[in-house]
Amino acid sequence: RYYEFTHFSDNLMTDAEINEMPRVWIIGGDGGMGDIGYQNVSKMILQNRPNVKALMLDTQVYSNTGGQNSDSTPMLGGGDMNAFGAASQGKCIEKKTVAETFLAGHGSPFVAQVSIANAPKLFRSILDALDYRGTAFLQCFTTCQPEHGVGDDMALDQAQRVRDSRGAPEFVFNPRMGETYEEALDLKGNPNLQGDWYKTKFKATGEPYRYTVAHWCATEARFRNHLKKVKEEEAAKLIPLENMLVRLTQNDVVYRRHLDPEHRAYVPDFGVYIKTLPAKGNKPVTMKLSRQLVLFCVERRKAWRLLQSKVGIQNTEYAAQRAILADVDAGIISKEDLFSRAQELMEERVLGPAATKTA
């Protein structure tokens, strides 16, 4: 007993005693915790001490030092110190979702990616993190109004938009629920859990559309170089984003097929368009997208599909896309047919030909 008391640690404490301990909160930004300080956070997570909790306020940029890219910055960049021009259209590397990196290879932490977009879930996650005996890490999307180029009253709106667009999906990983991803990982709170994007309508026109990260980006001035307004007659010569996303996979991007004009995955710079809502107003506008913004959509879709697979969701849109592209690459479906009917082909695979005709 003498040795135990002279070498006393939390290993010898009961759950009731642990609950009486003061919690140490580590709070920082994505630059300090997810980029330059990531190694230290990783080590802290691995140590799994019961009274250590971490909150990363994810502004997706080094906010306090002038707007440099961090690992958490989207592929588009968008900070004050981010170059956009002929040689580069932004950060040009995939976004690191810091919280997701702690879902594997980091022991048994409580992990959540939440925000004010869903206040009840945010507060519930904080309470569960406090109650968890091990280390907890929460990543919270946080608007930086001057760097993001949004109004001072837009924090809630932007948090909801980035979540709904798959830019920063909500999830909670609670090891107390079990030892598999399907038991411990919870994606509830995200719209349309089963598909790639969620479907909504323009209030002004009633026209349906699918809300992608490109639609979120259209509401923040930091991404303004990646979107240009066009007239309807010009858009008729461009490729709808929905069509382009059927042709293109993340593997195509890795192998740079999106730069090959002869390949089905070729993405023309500012040759793809969407209809979306502007930052202010409720009347849809047509905007053409930079190549990098299209690639950002593909990257975020891939990240969302990986999260879906962890909880056991079978994404039928992903399966349909793989089948279509396999047929195209095998010559069963021509490139011309793919280019002209990509969305229709997807709907046929997901819903069936009869349902498509009925719709």
KEVO-644845 format. One line per field, with one value per residue (C-alpha): residue number from 1; x, y, z; residue in one letter. Coordinates in pm, whole numbers, plus 32768, in hexadecimal, padded with zeros to 4 digits. Each point is the difference from the previous one (the first is absolute). Example, Ala and Ser with C-alpha at 12.3 -4.5 7.8 and 13.67 -1.06 7.14 Angstrom:
2
resi: 1,2 $
c1: 84CE,8089 $
c2: 7E3E,8158 $
c3: 830C,7FBE $
resn: a,s $
REM end
This chain:
359
resi: 1,2,3,4,5,6,7,8,9,10,11,12,13,14,15,16,17,18,19,20,21,22,23,24,25,26,27,28,29,30,31,32,33,34,35,36,37,38,39,40,41,42,43,44,45,46,47,48,49,50,51,52,53,54,55,56,57,58,59,60,61,62,63,64,65,66,67,68,69,70,71,72,73,74,75,76,77,78,79,80,81,82,83,84,85,86,87,88,89,90,91,92,93,94,95,96,97,98,99,100,101,102,103,104,105,106,107,108,109,110,111,112,113,114,115,116,117,118,119,120,121,122,123,124,125,126,127,128,129,130,131,132,133,134,135,136,137,138,139,140,141,142,143,144,145,146,147,148,149,150,151,152,153,154,155,156,157,158,159,160,161,162,163,164,165,166,167,168,169,170,171,172,173,174,175,176,177,178,179,180,181,182,183,184,185,186,187,188,189,190,191,192,193,194,195,196,197,198,199,200,201,202,203,204,205,206,207,208,209,210,211,212,213,214,215,216,217,218,219,220,221,222,223,224,225,226,227,228,229,230,231,232,233,234,235,236,237,238,239,240,241,242,243,244,245,246,247,248,249,250,251,252,253,254,255,256,257,258,259,260,261,262,263,264,265,266,267,268,269,270,271,272,273,274,275,276,277,278,279,280,281,282,283,284,285,286,287,288,289,290,291,292,293,294,295,296,297,298,299,300,301,302,303,304,305,306,307,308,309,310,311,312,313,314,315,316,317,318,319,320,321,322,323,324,325,326,327,328,329,330,331,332,333,334,335,336,337,338,339,340,341,342,343,344,345,346,347,348,349,350,351,352,353,354,355,356,357,358,359 $
c1: 8000,8121,8079,7EA4,7FD5,815D,7FCE,7E94,7F6A,7EAE,802E,7FA9,7ED3,7E97,7F0B,7F63,8154,804C,7EBB,8071,8142,8014,800F,811C,7F81,80F0,7F67,80A0,7FD2,8038,8155,807F,7F5E,7FD0,8132,8135,7F9F,7F65,8117,7FCE,7E86,8031,80DE,7F09,7EE3,80CC,8048,7E89,7FFD,7EA7,8002,808D,7F0C,804F,7F2D,807D,7F52,8019,8007,80B3,8115,810F,7F18,80DD,8135,7F75,7F49,80FA,7F89,7FF3,7FD7,7E8F,7FDA,7F25,80A2,7F98,80D2,7F59,80D0,80A1,8153,7F85,8065,7F05,8072,807A,80F2,7F1E,7E90,8027,808F,7FEE,8018,7EEB,7F75,806C,7ED8,80BC,7EEC,7FF0,8172,7FBC,7EFF,8118,815F,7FD1,7F92,7EA2,7FA2,7EA5,7FF6,7EFA,7FDF,7EE3,7FA3,7EF8,7F47,7F69,800C,7F5E,80FC,811F,7FA2,7FB3,8158,80A8,7F49,8055,816A,800C,7F65,80EF,811B,8102,8077,7F03,8033,7EF7,8028,7F10,7FD7,801A,7FC5,8115,7F36,811B,80BE,7EC8,7F63,7EAD,7F2F,802A,7EA7,803D,80B4,7ED1,7FA0,815F,8025,7EBF,8067,8156,7F66,7EE5,80EF,80E6,810C,800A,7F0F,7F8F,806D,803A,80E7,7FBA,80D0,7F0E,7F05,80D6,813D,7F8E,7FC8,7E96,7FC8,80D9,7FD9,7EC3,7FB4,7EA4,7FC2,807D,7EF6,7FC6,80D9,7FD4,8071,811A,7F51,7EB6,7EE6,7F50,7F43,8027,7EEB,7FD6,7FCD,7FB9,8114,80AB,8179,8107,80C8,8176,8131,7FFE,7EB2,8091,8135,7F22,7F97,815F,80D6,8144,7FA9,7F9A,8117,7F70,7EA3,7F93,7E9F,7F8F,7EC8,7F15,8068,816F,7FAF,7F5B,815E,808F,7FE9,7F0E,80BA,7F1B,8068,8172,7FF9,7F85,812B,8108,808C,810B,80DD,7FE5,807D,8123,806A,7FCA,7F04,7F38,810F,7FEC,7F12,7FCC,7F98,7E99,8074,8086,7F92,800F,8060,7EC7,7F4D,7F11,7ED9,7EFE,7EC6,8018,7F98,80E6,807E,7ED7,7EAD,7F21,8008,80D9,8128,80D0,8174,811F,8104,8178,8099,807B,7EA0,7F87,811E,7F9F,7EA3,8098,80E7,7EEA,7F1B,8110,8035,7E8A,7FED,8118,7F3F,7EC7,80BB,807F,7E9E,7F8E,7F3C,7FEE,8002,7F3E,8072,816B,7FB4,7F46,811D,8100,7F29,7FC9,816F,8063,7F16,808E,8168,7FA3,7F5A,7EA2,7F8C,8094,809E,7F05,7EE0,80A0,8035,7E9D,7F47,80DB,7EF4,7EF7,80E4,8037,7E8C,7FBF,8101,7F86,7E88,7FD6,7F94,7E8C,8017,80CC,7EFB,7EE9,80BB $
c2: 8000,80EB,7FDE,8041,8140,8082,7FBA,8063,8043,8004,7E8E,7FB9,80E6,7F90,808B,80D3,8091,8045,80C2,80E2,805C,8154,7FE7,809B,8094,803E,80FA,8074,802E,7F15,809B,7FD0,7EAD,7F60,807D,8089,7F64,7EC0,7F1C,8077,7FD6,7EA2,7FA1,8095,7F36,7EBF,8035,7FEC,80B4,8023,8173,8083,8082,80BB,80ED,8069,8133,7FB6,8143,7F45,8105,809C,8118,80BC,8018,8082,7EEB,7EF1,7EA7,7EF2,7E8B,8034,8105,7F89,7FB2,8158,80BF,8151,80AB,8155,7F5E,7EFF,8021,7FD2,8019,7F48,7F26,7FAF,800D,7FE7,7F0E,7EE1,7EE8,7F47,8082,7F57,7FC8,7FF5,7F55,7EE6,7FB9,7FA8,7EF7,7F04,7FC8,80E4,7F1D,802E,8171,8098,80C3,80E7,80F0,80E6,816F,8100,7F82,7F01,809D,7EDB,7F0D,80EF,801C,7E8C,7FB3,80E6,7F58,7EA4,806B,8077,7EBB,7F24,7F77,8022,8122,80B9,80CD,80DF,80AE,8120,80C2,816E,8121,8104,811E,80D1,7ED6,7F4F,813A,7FE0,80E3,8011,7F65,7ED5,7F09,7F1D,800A,7FAC,7EE5,7F68,8030,7F61,7ED9,7FCE,8015,7EEB,8108,7FAA,7EE2,7FC9,7EC4,7F7C,7EDE,7F7A,7ECC,7FB5,7F8A,7EE0,7F92,801D,8137,7F9F,8004,8126,80F2,80D0,80D3,8070,8172,8002,801C,7ED6,7F01,7F03,80CE,80DC,8150,8074,8077,814A,8107,816C,80B1,8107,7F0B,7EAC,7F6C,7ED4,7FE5,7F47,80C6,7FCD,80AD,80DC,808D,804B,80A0,80EE,809F,805B,8113,7F43,7F17,8115,7FB4,7EA6,806A,80E8,8068,7FA2,8035,7EE1,7FF8,7FDA,7EF1,7F35,7FCC,7F89,7EB8,7FE5,7FAB,7ED5,7F76,803D,7F55,7EBD,7FFA,8042,7F43,8054,7EF9,80BD,8134,7F45,7F81,815B,7F80,813D,80B6,7F1C,8096,7EA6,7F58,7FE6,80A3,813D,8137,8140,812D,80D3,7F0F,7F79,80BB,7FF9,80BB,8080,810C,812B,806C,80EC,7FD9,7EDA,800F,7EED,8066,7F36,7FEB,7F50,7F53,7FED,7EAC,8000,8031,7ED1,7F35,807D,7F73,7EB0,8002,8055,7EFB,7EFA,8066,7FE6,7EAA,7F84,8074,7F55,7EBA,800A,7FFB,7EF6,80DC,7F71,8131,7F98,8134,7F9A,7E9E,8088,80E8,7EE8,7F21,8112,805B,7E91,7FE1,813D,7F8F,7EAB,809F,7F88,8167,80FF,8140,80C2,7F51,8040,816F,8038,7F25,7FDF,806D,7F2E,7ECF,8034,8018,7EC5,7F3F,8083,8004,7F17,8059,7FE9,80EE,80F4,8008,8030,8120 $
c3: 8000,8048,7E99,7F77,80C4,7FB6,7E8D,7FF5,7EA8,7F59,7FB4,816B,800E,7FF3,7F02,8113,8059,7E93,7FE2,811C,7F4E,7F55,7E86,7F3D,7EBA,7EE2,7F0D,7EBD,7E8D,7EDE,7FC2,8162,8042,7EAC,7F46,80AD,814E,7F7B,807F,8164,7FEA,7F74,8125,80F7,7F67,8018,8172,8041,814F,809C,8050,7EB5,7EFB,7EBE,7F2F,7EA9,7F73,7E8E,7F39,7EE7,7FFA,80D9,806A,80F6,7F26,7EBA,7F4C,7FA8,7F9A,8109,7FC6,804C,7EEE,7EDF,7EB1,7F83,80F9,8019,810E,7FD9,7FC4,7F07,7E94,7EE7,7E9A,7ECE,80C4,8127,8054,8176,80FA,7F05,8101,80B2,8146,8143,80E5,8147,80C5,7F01,802B,816C,7FA6,7FC5,807F,812E,8118,808D,8001,7FF3,7EB7,7F6C,7EDE,8060,7FED,8055,7ECA,80EE,815A,80BC,7F6D,8049,816F,801C,7F71,80FB,8121,7F7E,7FD3,8169,8076,7F38,80D4,7EEA,7F2D,7F29,7EC3,7F63,7EB1,7FD4,7EBB,805D,7F14,7FE8,7F71,7F68,7F6E,7F81,7F7A,80A9,80DC,8178,802E,7F1A,80E5,802A,7E90,7F8B,80FA,7F7C,7E97,8027,80B7,7F06,7ED7,808C,8037,8173,8050,8166,80B0,815E,8050,815C,805E,811B,7EFC,7F81,7F51,7E96,7F30,7FCB,8178,8066,7EDB,7FD9,7ECA,8068,7FC5,7E9A,7EF0,7F18,80B2,7EE7,7ED4,7F84,8028,808A,7F21,8035,7F35,7FAC,80BC,7EF2,7EE2,809D,7F28,80A7,801E,80C7,80FC,7FCC,808F,7ECA,8075,8158,7F64,7F3C,814C,807A,7F68,8045,7EDE,7F10,7F07,7FC9,7F8F,7EE9,7FA8,7EA3,7F33,7FAF,7E93,805E,80FF,7EEC,7F6F,814C,80C3,8125,813F,803C,7EAE,803F,8153,7F62,7F14,8107,812D,80FE,7F5F,7EB7,80B6,809F,7EA9,7F66,7F02,803B,7F3A,7ECE,7EFB,7F68,8144,807F,8147,7F5C,80BE,7F32,80D0,8031,7F1A,8109,8095,8116,8059,8161,80F2,802A,8155,8016,7F5F,7FA8,7E85,7F63,7F2D,7F0B,8047,7F54,80D6,8001,7FC6,8168,8085,7F3C,8094,8159,7FCA,7FA4,812E,80F6,7F64,802C,816B,8042,7F5B,80E2,8133,7F7E,7FD0,8166,808A,7F0A,7F0E,7EA0,7F1E,7ECB,7F41,802F,7F8D,7ED1,7FA2,8014,7F24,7EFD,7FE8,7FE9,7ED5,7F64,802D,7F70,7ED0,805A,802C,7F11,807F,7F31,80AE,8153,7FB6,7F87,80FB,8136,80F7,7F55,8007,8175,8045,7F35,80CB,814E,7FC8,7ED8,7E9C,804D,8127,7F30,7EEC,80FD,80A2 $
resn: r,y,y,e,f,t,h,f,s,d,n,l,m,t,d,a,e,i,n,e,m,p,r,v,w,i,i,g,g,d,g,g,m,g,d,i,g,y,q,n,v,s,k,m,i,l,q,n,r,p,n,v,k,a,l,m,l,d,t,q,v,y,s,n,t,g,g,q,n,s,d,s,t,p,m,l,g,g,g,d,m,n,a,f,g,a,a,s,q,g,k,c,i,e,k,k,t,v,a,e,t,f,l,a,g,h,g,s,p,f,v,a,q,v,s,i,a,n,a,p,k,l,f,r,s,i,l,d,a,l,d,y,r,g,t,a,f,l,q,c,f,t,t,c,q,p,e,h,g,v,g,d,d,m,a,l,d,q,a,q,r,v,r,d,s,r,g,a,p,e,f,v,f,n,p,r,m,g,e,t,y,e,e,a,l,d,l,k,g,n,p,n,l,q,g,d,w,y,k,t,k,f,k,a,t,g,e,p,y,r,y,t,v,a,h,w,c,a,t,e,a,r,f,r,n,h,l,k,k,v,k,e,e,e,a,a,k,l,i,p,l,e,n,m,l,v,r,l,t,q,n,d,v,v,y,r,r,h,l,d,p,e,h,r,a,y,v,p,d,f,g,v,y,i,k,t,l,p,a,k,g,n,k,p,v,t,m,k,l,s,r,q,l,v,l,f,c,v,e,r,r,k,a,w,r,l,l,q,s,k,v,g,i,q,n,t,e,y,a,a,q,r,a,i,l,a,d,v,d,a,g,i,i,s,k,e,d,l,f,s,r,a,q,e,l,m,e,e,r,v,l,g,p,a,a,t,k,t,a $
REM end
